[in-house]
């Protein structure tokens, strides 16, 4: 790898991590209400469960890259706020499937729209051409990660 390319990558890494951290901080709710999603982790959890329909707790833990015991308090909070429900298997009560509720779907949609609005405020510093370039870059990065 050429020295200049290495230098660019050494500069890009910290910039990318700082930008992600600051964007995530800007998008995070500060207040915790039973009607609101109060963390990006909760949003990702609800999104995954909505996509998978009725995943097991272990599947959620694997998706979030945390241990099953660590996912329990997260799920408990979402069940308590009535955004998720636990469905026990009729044949094996040890098997618990998770499902998003109507309240969870509404909260997720509301939060997504709020995050999108905040993201637009963050990206206003880029002109139309730069936003187009950013989209192409993200598509290229995502494509390399999924192939």
ABEGO torsion letter per residue (X at the ends): XBAAAAAAAAAAAAAAAAAAAAAAAAABBABBBAABBABAAAAAAAAAAAAAGBBBAAAAAAAAGBBAAAAAAAAAAAAAAGABBBBBBAABAABBBBBBBAAAAAAAAAAAAAAAAAAAAAAAABBAAAAAAAAAAAAAAAAAAAX
